[in-house]
Every structure is written in structure tokens, then in C-alpha cells.
């Protein structure tokens, strides 16, 4: 298989720049509602601010004191419009059955059956898609290429975003050479903070450690997830783009949340929950 994972760089902030005729790589812009106060969450920052060390998710009061920073009030309707327009661009290259929309700014495309038709290398097709997206929307995209969804996503997250042309293709040799030693494991798709802590307690700090851990030990600790972790350590992913696209959850849940102004001590959580 040949799978693309395409990401729209700093999407919300890039849309706001595009609407203003600005270059997000040269503009200090954040997407946040300043009227909500300094504790309001920043939804996105431009690549320019990221290059200055500003995190993509923070609060307004954590931003550097810089008069050049432009505050853009969130406009979800606009972001959805841009995302839909870009999805239609993808449809110029593959059919909808071969697209899995992972989020508003990220999608997986299965190019396996199209390579012969285009008669081009995967990297050339990826460049054509990226160019089409930019021409139509002024949004910069990056693309990871791999033989399955996991490798494509890893190529995107770790290699493509550092590539001059925003494209990275990964195979098993590159995977072991450049990805096996990546730390912390939270940089790897599918491994969150809690899981990373449990792995670290087992002496597993990177994918190389994970690959050399017996399956029995992983299954004892994580159940069925243990097998998936080991397979990912070897670059194996059994879910196809089509299966991911057609997946329907057995159940749905609803919740209610509240964004707190700052981090709270666990001892104060009872009061917060009662007040919510």
C-alpha cells in the first residue's frame, strides 16, 4: 500500500492569515478571543510564533508581551469552509472511498491503486496535491508517505514537518534508523502521556526498547493494546484507510467540560466539580 497523511500547517491561524492576505511564516498571529480575558485558550498560533518558541496550545496570559501579535477571534464556520474546499481538492486526485478525514486539518489518502494511473513517484503526487491546496486556498500542507496509516502518520509528525518541501517518505529501513530512537514516546502516534508513563516504568523509553519487549509481557500489562504496540514498534498497521473511513463506533457518549483559568491542586478539584 501507499498511504498519504496530509496535514494543514497551523490550520486555524493559516486560514486567518489567508483571509488577511498575510504570510503565516512571517506573521505573528494567534487565534484567540481576547474579550474572554487573559485566561482564554489560544487555539492556534502561526509557524512564525512557533519558531519563536510559542506553543500551539496555551493561554493568552502565557503569550510573549509583543505588540506585533495579531489576535484573531475564532471563526469555526470559516475553518470548516476551508476544510471542505480542501477535501474537494483531494477528490481531484482520489475517490472519496480512499479518503479518511482524520480531523478538520488532517486526512489519510490511499494512493495504492492510483500510482500506475499517474505514472509518477508518490513524492511527485504529494507535491502536486500540496501545490493545488496552496494555489486554491493559500494554506501550506505537509505530507507523510508510508506503506500503511501508522508509517504515514509517523512520517508526517516527525519527518515531514522538518523537511524543506514538507514531504517525507518512510520505509522500514528509515523507520528503524530515524524513528526507533525517538524520545519521548508521546511523539509517536497513538501513545499518550499516561501510556508513555506506564511504558517508562517498564523500562521502555523508545520504539527500539518496545520492539525488544516480549509480547507476553506487553499483553499482561496492556491486554490487546500490547499486541498493537508491538506491531507499531515494527511499523505494522493492519487497519486500512477504507476500514478507518467506514468505522462506526458502537456507542456514543456526551460530556460537559469547563476550561479552568489555571492548573489546580488535586485537593481543590472537589470544590471545582461542585461549582461546575
C-alpha positions as CSV (number, residue, x, y, z in Angstrom):
1,X,0.0,0.0,0.0
2,X,0.9,3.6,-0.4
3,X,-0.7,5.9,2.1
4,X,-0.5,9.7,2.4
5,X,-1.2,11.6,5.7
6,X,-1.7,15.2,4.9
7,X,-1.8,18.0,7.5
8,X,-2.7,21.6,7.1
9,X,0.0,23.5,8.9
10,X,-1.3,25.7,11.8
11,X,-4.7,25.4,10.2
12,X,-6.8,27.9,12.1
13,X,-4.0,30.5,12.2
14,X,-3.2,29.9,8.5
15,X,-6.8,30.4,7.5
16,X,-6.9,33.7,9.4
17,X,-3.7,34.8,7.6
18,X,-5.1,33.7,4.2
19,X,-8.2,35.8,4.8
20,X,-6.0,38.8,5.6
21,X,-3.5,38.3,2.8
22,X,-0.7,37.6,5.2
23,X,2.1,35.0,5.2
24,X,1.8,32.8,8.4
25,X,5.5,32.1,8.2
26,X,6.2,35.8,8.7
27,X,3.2,36.9,10.7
28,X,2.7,36.8,14.5
29,X,-0.9,35.8,14.7
30,X,-2.9,33.8,17.3
31,X,-6.4,32.5,17.2
32,X,-8.0,33.5,20.5
33,X,-10.9,35.6,21.8
34,X,-9.2,38.4,23.7
35,X,-12.5,39.6,25.0
36,X,-12.8,36.5,27.2
37,X,-9.9,37.6,29.3
38,X,-6.2,36.6,29.8
39,X,-7.2,33.0,30.8
40,X,-8.8,32.3,27.4
41,X,-7.2,29.4,25.5
42,X,-5.2,30.1,22.3
43,X,-6.5,27.7,19.7
44,X,-3.6,28.1,17.2
45,X,-0.5,30.2,16.5
46,X,1.3,30.8,13.2
47,X,4.5,29.0,12.3
48,X,6.3,32.3,12.9
49,X,5.3,32.3,16.5
50,X,6.1,28.6,16.8
51,X,9.6,29.3,15.6
52,X,9.9,31.7,18.5
53,X,9.1,29.0,21.0
54,X,5.4,29.8,21.5
55,X,3.4,26.6,22.0
56,X,0.4,25.8,19.8
57,X,-1.8,25.5,22.8
58,X,-1.5,27.9,25.7
59,X,-3.5,30.8,27.4
60,X,-3.4,34.4,26.4
61,X,-1.5,35.4,29.5
62,X,1.3,32.9,28.6
63,X,1.9,34.6,25.3
64,X,5.0,36.9,25.0
65,X,4.4,40.6,25.5
66,X,4.6,41.6,21.9
67,X,2.6,44.4,20.3
68,X,3.0,42.9,16.9
69,X,0.9,39.9,17.8
70,X,-2.4,39.9,15.9
71,X,-5.4,38.4,17.8
72,X,-7.9,36.7,15.5
73,X,-11.3,35.8,17.0
74,X,-12.1,32.1,16.3
75,X,-14.4,31.6,13.3
76,X,-15.3,27.9,13.1
77,X,-17.6,28.3,10.2
78,X,-14.7,29.7,8.1
79,X,-12.4,26.9,9.1
80,X,-15.0,24.3,8.1
81,X,-15.5,26.1,4.8
82,X,-11.7,25.9,4.1
83,X,-11.5,22.3,5.2
84,X,-14.4,21.3,2.9
85,X,-12.8,23.2,0.0
86,X,-9.5,21.3,0.6
87,X,-11.4,18.0,0.8
88,X,-12.8,18.7,-2.7
89,X,-9.2,19.3,-3.9
90,X,-8.3,15.8,-2.6
91,X,-11.2,14.4,-4.7
92,X,-9.4,15.7,-7.8
93,X,-6.7,13.1,-7.1
94,X,-8.5,10.1,-5.4
95,X,-12.1,8.9,-4.9
96,X,-13.9,9.5,-1.6
97,X,-13.7,5.8,-0.8
98,X,-9.9,6.3,-0.5
99,X,-10.0,9.2,1.9
100,X,-10.3,9.1,5.7
101,X,-10.8,12.5,7.2
102,X,-9.0,12.2,10.5
103,X,-9.7,15.7,11.7
104,X,-10.6,19.2,10.4
105,X,-7.0,19.7,9.3
106,X,-5.7,16.2,8.6
107,X,-6.6,13.3,6.3
108,X,-5.3,10.0,5.1
109,X,-5.4,9.2,1.4
110,X,-4.8,5.7,-0.1
111,X,-2.9,6.2,-3.3
112,X,-2.2,2.5,-3.9
113,X,-4.4,2.0,-6.9
114,X,-3.5,5.4,-8.5
115,X,0.2,5.1,-8.8
116,X,0.1,3.3,-12.2
117,X,-2.6,5.7,-13.5
118,X,-0.5,8.8,-12.6
119,X,2.8,7.3,-13.6
120,X,4.6,9.3,-11.0
121,X,6.5,8.7,-7.8
122,X,4.5,9.1,-4.6
123,X,6.5,12.2,-3.7
124,X,5.6,13.8,-7.0
125,X,1.9,13.2,-6.5
126,X,2.1,14.5,-2.9
127,X,3.8,17.7,-4.2
128,X,1.0,18.1,-6.8
129,X,-1.6,17.9,-4.1
130,X,0.2,20.3,-1.8
131,X,0.6,22.8,-4.7
132,X,-3.1,22.5,-5.6
133,X,-4.1,23.2,-1.9
134,X,-1.9,26.2,-1.7
135,X,-3.0,27.6,-5.1
136,X,-6.6,27.4,-4.2
137,X,-6.5,28.4,-0.5
138,X,-3.1,29.8,0.3
139,X,-2.8,27.1,3.0
140,X,0.5,25.3,3.3
141,X,0.2,21.5,3.7
142,X,2.7,18.8,4.7
143,X,2.6,15.1,3.8
144,X,3.9,11.9,5.3
145,X,4.1,8.8,3.0
146,X,4.2,5.2,4.1
147,X,3.1,1.7,3.3
148,X,0.3,2.0,6.0
149,X,-1.5,4.6,8.0
150,X,0.8,4.3,11.0
151,X,4.0,4.9,9.0
152,X,2.4,7.7,7.0
153,X,1.4,9.4,10.2
154,X,4.8,9.0,11.8
155,X,6.5,10.3,8.6
156,X,4.3,13.3,8.9
157,X,4.7,14.0,12.6
158,X,8.4,13.5,12.8
159,X,10.0,13.9,9.4
160,X,7.8,15.9,7.0
161,X,7.4,18.9,9.2
162,X,11.1,19.4,9.2
163,X,11.5,18.8,5.5
164,X,12.2,21.8,3.2
165,X,9.3,20.7,0.9
166,X,7.1,19.5,3.7
167,X,7.1,15.9,2.3
168,X,8.7,12.8,3.9
169,X,8.5,9.2,2.7
170,X,9.3,6.4,5.1
171,X,10.2,2.7,4.7
172,X,11.2,0.1,7.2
173,X,14.9,1.0,6.9
174,X,14.2,4.7,7.6
175,X,11.8,3.8,10.3
176,X,14.4,1.9,12.3
177,X,17.1,4.4,11.5
178,X,15.2,7.6,12.4
179,X,12.2,6.7,14.4
180,X,13.2,3.8,16.7
181,X,15.2,6.0,19.0
182,X,12.8,9.0,19.1
183,X,12.0,10.1,22.7
184,X,9.7,10.6,24.5
185,X,7.3,8.1,23.1
186,X,4.5,10.6,23.2
187,X,5.9,11.9,19.9
188,X,4.7,8.6,18.4
189,X,1.1,8.5,17.1
190,X,-1.2,6.5,19.5
191,X,1.0,6.9,22.6
192,X,-0.4,9.5,25.1
193,X,1.1,10.7,28.3
194,X,-0.4,8.1,30.6
195,X,0.6,5.2,28.3
196,X,4.1,6.7,28.0
197,X,4.5,6.8,31.8
198,X,3.4,3.1,32.1
199,X,5.9,2.1,29.4
200,X,8.6,4.1,31.0
201,X,8.0,2.3,34.3
202,X,8.6,-0.9,32.4
203,X,12.0,0.5,31.2
204,X,10.6,1.2,27.7
205,X,11.8,4.7,26.5
206,X,11.5,4.4,22.7
207,X,10.3,2.1,20.0
208,X,13.6,0.2,19.9
209,X,13.0,-0.8,23.6
210,X,9.4,-1.6,22.7
211,X,10.4,-3.8,19.8
212,X,12.6,-5.9,22.1
213,X,9.9,-6.4,24.7
214,X,8.3,-9.9,24.8
215,X,4.7,-9.9,23.6
216,X,3.6,-11.8,26.7
217,X,4.8,-9.0,29.0
218,X,3.1,-6.3,26.9
219,X,-0.2,-8.3,26.8
220,X,-0.1,-8.9,30.5
221,X,0.3,-5.1,31.2
222,X,-1.9,-3.7,28.4
223,X,-4.1,-6.5,27.1
224,X,-5.0,-6.4,23.4
225,X,-3.3,-3.0,23.2
226,X,0.0,-4.7,24.0
227,X,0.0,-6.5,20.6
228,X,-0.8,-3.3,18.7
229,X,2.0,-1.5,20.5
230,X,4.5,-4.2,19.5
231,X,3.3,-4.2,15.9
232,X,3.7,-0.4,15.7
233,X,7.2,-0.8,17.0
234,X,7.9,-2.8,13.9
235,X,5.9,-0.4,11.6
236,X,3.0,-2.7,11.2
237,X,-0.6,-1.4,10.9
238,X,-3.4,-3.7,10.0
239,X,-6.2,-1.1,9.6
240,X,-6.7,0.2,6.1
241,X,-7.8,3.7,5.1
242,X,-11.1,2.2,3.9
243,X,-11.7,0.5,7.2
244,X,-10.9,3.6,9.2
245,X,-13.2,5.6,6.9
246,X,-16.1,3.2,7.4
247,X,-15.7,2.7,11.1
248,X,-18.8,3.4,13.2
249,X,-18.5,3.5,17.0
250,X,-20.8,1.0,18.8
251,X,-21.7,3.7,21.3
252,X,-21.6,7.4,21.8
253,X,-21.2,9.4,24.9
254,X,-21.9,13.0,25.9
255,X,-20.0,15.1,28.5
256,X,-19.8,18.6,29.9
257,X,-16.5,20.4,30.4
258,X,-15.2,23.6,31.9
259,X,-11.9,25.3,31.0
260,X,-10.1,26.4,34.1
261,X,-8.1,29.6,34.3
262,X,-5.0,27.8,35.6
263,X,-3.8,24.4,36.8
264,X,-5.5,23.4,40.1
265,X,-4.2,21.3,43.0
266,X,-6.0,17.9,43.1
267,X,-7.2,18.8,46.6
268,X,-9.2,21.7,45.1
269,X,-11.0,19.6,42.4
270,X,-13.9,18.7,44.7
271,X,-14.8,22.4,45.0
272,X,-14.5,22.9,41.3
273,X,-16.7,19.9,40.5
274,X,-19.4,21.1,42.9
275,X,-19.3,24.6,41.3
276,X,-19.5,23.3,37.7
